[in-house]
Amino acid sequence: MSRTIRIFDTTLRDGEQCPGASMNREEKLRVAEQLARLKVDVIEAGFPAASADDFSGVQQIAKQVRGPIIAGLARAIPRDIEQAGEAVAPAERGRIHTFIATSPIHMAHKLKMEPRQVLEAAVAAVKLARNLSDDVEFSAEDAVRSDLDFLCQITEAVIAAGAGTVNIPDTVGYAIPAEFGELIGQLMNRVPNIDQTIISVHCHNDLGLAVANSLAAVEAGAGQVECTVNGIGERAGNASLEEVVMALSVRRDLLGASCNVDTSEITRASRLLSSVTGMVVQPNKAIVGANAFAHESGIHQDGLLKHKATYEIMTPESVGLSEHALVLGKHSGRHAFGAKLKDLGYRLEDDELNLAFARFKKLADQKKEVLDEDLDAIVSDQIHRIPEAYKLLQLNASSGTESQPTATVTLSINTVEKSATAEGEGPVDAAYRAIAAITGTQSRLAAYIVQAISGGTDAQGSVTVKVEDGGRIFTGQGADPDIVLASARAYVNALNKVVYWQFHRARMAGP
């Protein structure tokens, strides 16, 4: 019989720990709402004790997102556990996820604790968490490099203390599939009360084996897989949610397991996360990469035209990609535009649709055909914005082989118009210098990334920038056929996030 595997999404916790992937509360809420549409079983919303902002972010998700279990991470110390319990308390279903390291190297060098002390701390943590929540998960950090006898001992003890889920992480991505499957099998056979809990796995991708290890664990009896959208996370990332889920779907016959995820929401989740974090998915990424369903070889194309199953083991529609031949251009109306956005998985309110349609019509006057990728850029550039302290009103830039690049920019700053002219190494640099002069920002430009969204000389350009301010990284996006204008929009978008963060930090600090 087929088992149902729980999908535990940690995009908002472990995924956000990926350098440059931090999100503000509003962005985390958008991602959480999409994860609920995706129908993951558990959303690990954050680490409440890490900061006041993380606490309020987890609490906001717990209050507003319905469907999945909402989990908060906590070290095996009372303060962390109490804060996690308070943060997830408003949830329809809340979970406290507590952890402590169990490997000799971690116990000796990081914790400076003896195994007996670690065992006692783990049991005490689970008991405290169990008093605050009916749903408690325990993780043995660096389980793969732990002594097997000790791992069995601590697993048995935390189950007896009330852990409904026990996670066996490959924290440093060290395991090989056969080895990891054997480890899970040993636990399933040696821990006497293992039937009273669900064994979970949380695999990192340092050797590129996170998904393979997760599936090996499922074959050995694991009932929950912890993963992230697009595989983001610490270092080389985590097991990729879309790869795990589609492997369970496509190879259900072999694995004898499936999950409850709505796979048609996968592409939308991937694109939303890329837009929010500015982390671009590589074209050859499985399931959600731009080339995942692309076929260039003549042999492949011929076979595909005769029968799609010749070269596709899953359909584009199964992961939320549309194959409609609805072509949009300058003569297209609002109804067709709205229908196309629905096909792409976007659900906009009327005012948002009106703004997006205005951007589309302007773009359609510049291009013969507006592609799906263009629409993704339009919507992402618009709906992921926060309240704008700065608005870009006008930009004029000039450069040439015999002239110094110059840009004149006009911004609206809380309804007051201000302009500046600056020179630079190029028109983008000049525009950024002008914007910095108007805003007086002390932020540092940490990254500047340009992508052509579609082919041709009239291609729309997508720009992602990362600015550093106060030790935090803020991501901004902008899109336009004019790359200088797209760059300016991205920079202003990032600076608006800086202002928004500074305002909330000051408000949390109080008088």
C-alpha positions in Angstrom: 0.0 0.0 0.0 1.1 3.5 -0.7 2.2 5.6 2.3 1.5 9.3 2.5 4.7 11.3 3.2 4.4 14.6 5.0 6.1 17.6 3.3 7.7 19.9 5.8 8.7 23.2 4.1 11.5 25.1 5.7 12.0 27.8 3.0 11.1 30.5 5.5 13.6 29.3 8.1 16.5 27.3 6.7 16.0 28.6 3.2 16.1 32.2 4.5 19.5 31.5 6.1 20.9 31.3 2.6 23.2 34.4 2.1 21.2 37.1 0.3 17.8 35.4 0.7 16.5 37.3 3.7 12.8 38.4 3.5 10.8 41.0 5.4 7.6 40.1 7.2 5.3 41.0 4.2 7.4 38.9 1.8 7.5 35.9 4.2 3.7 36.1 4.5 3.3 36.1 0.7 5.5 33.0 0.5 3.7 31.3 3.4 0.3 31.9 1.7 1.6 30.3 -1.5 3.0 27.4 0.5 -0.6 27.0 1.9 -1.9 26.9 -1.7 0.8 24.4 -2.5 -0.7 22.3 0.4 2.5 21.5 2.2 1.8 19.7 5.5 4.1 21.9 7.7 5.5 25.4 7.2 8.5 26.2 9.4 7.9 29.9 9.6 11.1 30.9 11.3 13.3 31.0 14.4 11.3 33.2 16.9 14.1 33.7 19.3 16.5 34.9 16.6 15.1 38.4 16.6 12.0 40.5 17.4 11.4 40.7 13.7 11.6 37.0 13.3 9.2 36.4 16.2 6.6 38.8 14.8 7.0 37.3 11.4 6.3 33.8 12.7 3.4 35.1 14.8 1.8 36.9 11.8 2.0 33.8 9.7 0.5 31.8 12.6 -2.4 34.2 12.8 -3.1 34.6 9.1 -2.2 31.4 7.3 -4.6 28.4 7.5 -4.2 24.8 6.4 -0.6 23.7 7.1 0.8 23.2 10.6 2.9 26.3 11.5 6.2 25.5 13.2 8.7 27.6 15.0 12.3 26.5 15.6 13.9 26.6 19.0 17.2 25.5 20.5 16.9 23.1 23.5 16.9 26.0 26.0 13.8 27.2 27.9 13.8 30.8 26.5 13.8 29.7 22.9 11.1 27.1 23.5 8.8 29.5 25.3 9.2 32.1 22.5 8.5 29.5 19.9 5.4 28.4 21.8 4.2 32.0 22.1 4.8 32.7 18.4 2.9 29.7 17.0 0.1 29.9 19.6 -2.3 31.7 17.3 -2.0 29.0 14.6 -4.8 26.7 13.7 -2.3 24.0 14.3 1.1 24.9 15.9 4.3 23.0 16.3 7.4 23.6 18.4 10.5 22.3 16.7 13.4 22.0 19.2 16.9 20.7 18.5 20.3 19.9 19.9 23.5 18.5 18.3 24.3 14.9 18.9 27.6 14.3 17.0 30.9 14.0 18.9 32.4 16.9 17.0 29.4 19.2 17.7 29.1 18.1 21.4 32.8 18.6 22.1 33.6 21.8 20.2 30.3 23.7 19.9 28.2 22.7 22.9 31.1 21.7 25.2 28.8 19.1 26.7 29.0 15.4 27.5 26.6 13.0 25.8 24.7 12.5 29.1 24.2 16.3 29.4 22.9 16.4 25.8 20.5 13.6 26.5 19.1 15.4 29.6 18.8 18.7 27.7 17.0 17.0 24.8 14.4 15.3 27.1 13.9 18.5 29.2 13.4 20.5 26.0 10.8 18.1 24.6 8.9 18.0 27.9 8.8 21.8 28.2 7.7 22.1 24.6 5.0 19.4 25.1 3.6 21.5 28.0 3.2 24.4 25.5 2.0 22.5 22.4 0.4 19.3 21.5 2.7 19.0 18.5 6.5 18.7 19.2 9.3 17.8 16.8 12.8 17.0 18.0 15.9 17.2 15.8 19.3 15.5 16.4 21.5 18.0 14.7 24.3 16.4 12.7 22.7 13.0 13.2 24.6 11.4 10.3 28.0 11.9 12.1 26.6 10.8 15.4 27.3 7.6 17.2 24.5 5.2 16.2 24.0 3.8 19.7 23.7 7.3 21.2 21.4 8.4 18.4 19.1 5.4 19.1 19.2 6.2 22.8 18.3 9.9 22.4 15.6 9.0 19.8 13.9 6.6 22.2 14.2 9.1 25.1 12.6 12.1 23.2 9.8 9.9 21.9 9.0 8.8 25.5 9.1 12.5 26.5 6.4 13.4 23.9 8.1 14.1 20.6 5.5 13.3 17.9 8.1 13.7 15.2 11.9 13.0 15.4 14.1 14.5 12.7 17.3 12.8 11.5 19.2 15.6 9.7 22.2 15.3 7.4 23.2 18.8 8.6 26.4 19.0 6.6 25.4 17.1 3.5 27.8 14.3 4.3 25.8 11.2 3.6 25.6 8.9 0.6 22.1 7.5 -0.2 22.8 3.9 0.6 24.4 4.9 3.9 21.6 7.3 4.8 18.9 4.7 4.0 20.8 2.2 6.2 20.9 4.7 9.1 17.1 5.3 8.9 16.6 1.5 8.6 18.7 0.9 11.8 16.6 3.4 13.7 13.4 1.9 12.5 14.6 -1.6 13.7 16.5 -0.7 16.9 14.3 2.0 18.7 11.6 0.1 20.5 9.0 2.9 20.6 9.7 4.1 17.0 6.0 3.3 16.1 4.9 6.2 18.4 6.5 8.9 16.3 7.1 10.0 12.7 10.7 9.9 11.5 11.6 12.9 9.5 14.7 13.7 7.4 16.3 17.1 6.6 19.1 16.7 4.1 21.6 19.4 2.9 23.0 19.4 -0.6 26.8 19.8 0.0 27.5 16.8 -2.2 24.5 17.3 -4.5 22.7 14.3 -2.9 20.0 15.9 -0.7 17.1 14.7 -2.8 18.6 11.3 -3.3 19.2 10.9 0.4 15.7 12.0 1.2 14.2 9.4 -1.2 16.5 6.7 0.2 15.1 7.6 3.7 11.5 7.4 2.5 12.3 3.9 1.1 13.7 3.0 4.5 10.6 4.1 6.4 10.8 7.9 6.9 7.4 9.5 7.0 8.3 13.2 6.6 10.7 15.0 4.3 12.0 18.5 5.1 12.8 20.6 2.1 12.7 24.1 0.5 11.3 25.7 -2.7 14.1 25.9 -5.3 16.4 24.0 -2.9 17.6 27.2 -1.2 19.3 27.1 2.2 22.6 27.1 4.0 25.7 26.7 1.9 24.7 24.5 -1.1 21.1 24.4 0.0 18.5 21.9 1.1 16.6 19.1 -0.6 14.5 20.7 -3.3 10.8 20.5 -2.6 9.8 20.4 -6.2 12.2 17.5 -7.0 11.2 15.5 -3.9 7.5 16.0 -4.6 7.7 15.2 -8.3 9.8 12.1 -7.7 7.1 10.9 -5.3 4.5 11.6 -8.0 6.4 10.1 -11.0 7.9 7.1 -9.2 5.1 6.3 -6.8 5.2 2.8 -8.3 8.8 2.2 -7.1 8.8 4.3 -3.8 5.4 3.1 -2.6 4.7 6.6 -1.3 3.1 9.8 -2.3 2.2 13.2 -0.8 -0.6 15.7 -0.7 1.1 18.6 -2.4 -0.8 20.3 -5.2 1.8 20.0 -7.9 0.1 22.5 -10.2 1.2 25.3 -7.7 4.9 24.4 -7.9 5.9 26.8 -10.7 4.1 29.7 -9.1 5.9 29.0 -5.8 9.2 28.8 -7.5 8.7 32.1 -9.4 7.4 33.9 -6.3 10.4 32.9 -4.2 12.8 33.9 -7.0 11.2 37.3 -7.3 11.2 37.9 -3.5 14.8 36.8 -2.9 16.3 37.8 -6.2 17.9 34.4 -6.4 17.6 33.3 -10.0 16.8 29.6 -10.8 19.4 28.1 -13.1 18.0 27.2 -16.5 18.8 23.5 -16.2 17.2 23.1 -12.8 15.0 20.1 -12.6 11.2 20.8 -12.6 11.3 24.6 -12.4 14.2 25.6 -14.6 13.6 27.5 -17.9 14.8 24.5 -19.8 13.0 21.8 -17.8 10.5 21.3 -20.6 12.4 22.7 -23.5 13.5 20.5 -26.4 16.0 21.6 -29.0 17.3 18.4 -30.5 15.6 17.4 -33.7 15.3 13.8 -32.7 13.6 14.9 -29.4 11.3 17.3 -31.1 10.2 14.6 -33.6 9.5 12.1 -30.9 7.7 14.7 -28.8 5.4 15.6 -31.7 4.5 11.9 -32.2 3.9 11.3 -28.5 4.8 13.5 -25.6 5.8 10.6 -23.3 8.7 9.8 -25.6 10.8 12.6 -23.9 8.7 13.9 -21.1 8.2 11.9 -17.9 5.7 14.5 -16.6 3.6 17.2 -18.2 4.3 20.9 -18.0 0.7 21.3 -16.8 1.4 19.0 -13.8 3.7 21.6 -12.3 1.6 24.6 -13.2 3.0 25.6 -16.6 0.4 26.6 -19.2 0.6 25.5 -22.8 -2.2 27.8 -24.0 -1.5 29.5 -27.4 -3.1 32.8 -26.2 -0.8 35.4 -27.7 -0.9 38.9 -26.2 0.0 42.1 -28.0 -0.9 45.7 -28.2 -4.5 44.9 -29.4 -5.2 42.6 -26.5 -7.8 43.6 -23.9 -8.0 43.6 -20.2 -10.1 40.4 -20.2 -7.6 38.4 -22.2 -4.8 39.8 -20.1 -6.5 38.8 -16.9 -7.2 35.3 -18.2 -3.6 34.9 -19.2 -2.4 35.9 -15.7 -4.8 33.3 -14.2 -3.3 30.7 -16.6 0.1 31.6 -15.2 -1.1 31.2 -11.6 -1.5 34.8 -10.6 -4.5 36.0 -8.6 -4.7 39.8 -8.6 -7.2 42.1 -7.0 -8.9 44.6 -9.3 -6.6 47.5 -8.5 -3.5 45.3 -8.9 -4.8 44.0 -12.2 -5.4 47.6 -13.4 -1.9 48.6 -12.6 -0.4 45.5 -14.2 -2.6 46.0 -17.3 -1.3 49.6 -17.7 2.3 48.3 -17.5 1.4 45.6 -20.1 -0.1 48.0 -22.6 3.0 50.2 -22.4 5.2 47.2 -23.0 3.0 46.0 -25.8 3.5 49.2 -27.6 7.3 48.5 -27.6 7.2 44.8 -28.5 5.4 42.7 -31.2 4.5 40.0 -28.7 4.4 39.9 -24.9 5.6 36.6 -23.7 4.8 34.7 -20.4 8.2 35.7 -19.1 7.4 39.3 -19.7 4.2 39.0 -17.7 6.0 37.3 -14.9 8.3 40.3 -14.7 5.5 42.8 -14.8 3.6 41.2 -12.0 6.6 40.4 -9.9 7.9 43.9 -10.3 4.6 45.3 -9.1 3.0 43.0 -6.5 6.1 42.4 -4.5 6.6 46.1 -3.7 6.2 47.6 -0.3 4.9 51.1 0.5 7.0 53.5 -1.5 8.8 56.3 0.3 10.6 56.9 -3.0 8.9 56.9 -6.4 10.7 57.1 -9.7 9.1 59.8 -11.8 11.6 60.5 -14.5 14.9 59.4 -15.8 17.0 60.7 -18.7 20.4 59.2 -19.4 23.0 59.7 -22.1 26.3 58.1 -23.0 28.5 57.7 -26.0 32.0 57.0 -27.2 33.0 60.7 -26.9 30.9 61.8 -24.0 30.8 61.3 -20.2 27.8 59.1 -19.2 25.2 61.4 -17.4 21.8 60.8 -15.8 19.2 63.1 -14.5 16.7 61.5 -12.1 13.5 62.9 -10.6 12.0 61.1 -7.5 9.0 61.7 -5.4 9.9 61.6 -1.8 6.7 61.4 0.3 5.0 63.5 -2.5 7.8 66.0 -2.7 9.7 66.0 -6.1 13.5 66.2 -6.0 15.9 66.0 -8.9 19.6 65.4 -9.3 22.1 65.0 -12.2 25.2 62.9 -11.9 28.0 61.5 -14.0 29.2 57.9 -13.8 31.2 55.1 -15.4 28.2 54.3 -17.5 24.5 55.4 -17.7 23.4 52.9 -14.9 26.2 54.1 -12.6 25.3 57.7 -13.3 21.6 57.0 -12.6 22.5 55.3 -9.3 24.7 58.2 -8.3 21.9 60.6 -8.9 19.4 58.4 -6.9 21.9 58.2 -4.0 22.3 61.9 -4.1 18.6 62.5 -3.9 17.9 60.0 -1.1 21.1 60.6 0.9 21.3 56.8 1.3 24.3 55.3 3.1 23.6 51.9 1.7 26.2 49.9 -0.2 25.4 48.3 -3.6 26.4 44.6 -2.9 25.2 43.0 -6.2 23.8 43.9 -9.6 22.3 41.2 -11.8 20.9 41.7 -15.3 18.9 39.1 -17.3 17.2 39.2 -20.6 13.7 37.9 -20.0 13.1 36.9 -23.6 14.9 36.8 -26.9 15.3 39.5 -29.5 16.6 43.1 -29.5 13.3 44.3 -28.0 13.6 41.9 -25.0 12.5 43.1 -21.6 15.4 43.2 -19.2 15.1 42.1 -15.6 17.4 43.7 -13.0 18.0 42.5 -9.5 20.1 44.5 -7.0 21.2 43.8 -3.5 22.1 46.7 -1.2 23.6 46.4 2.3 22.5 48.6 5.1 23.0 48.1 8.8 24.4 44.6 8.3 21.3 43.4 6.4 20.9 42.7 2.7 17.9 44.1 0.8 16.8 42.9 -2.6 15.2 45.1 -5.3 13.8 44.1 -8.7 12.9 46.1 -11.8 11.9 45.2 -15.3 11.7 47.2 -18.5 12.9 47.0 -22.2 15.1 50.0 -21.3 17.8 48.4 -19.1 18.8 51.8 -17.5 15.2 52.3 -16.4 14.9 48.7 -15.2 18.1 49.3 -13.2 16.8 52.5 -11.6 13.5 50.8 -10.7 15.4 47.9 -9.0 17.6 50.3 -7.0 14.6 52.4 -5.9 12.7 49.2 -4.9 15.6 48.1 -2.7 16.0 51.5 -1.1 12.3 51.5 -0.3 12.8 48.2 1.6 15.7 49.8 3.5 13.4 52.7 4.6 10.6 50.3 5.5 13.0 48.2 7.6 14.5 51.3 9.4 11.0 52.6 10.2 9.9 49.3 11.8 13.2 48.9 13.6 12.7 52.3 15.1 9.1 51.6 16.0 10.1 48.3 17.7 12.8 50.1 19.7 10.1 52.4 21.2 10.6 55.8 22.8 
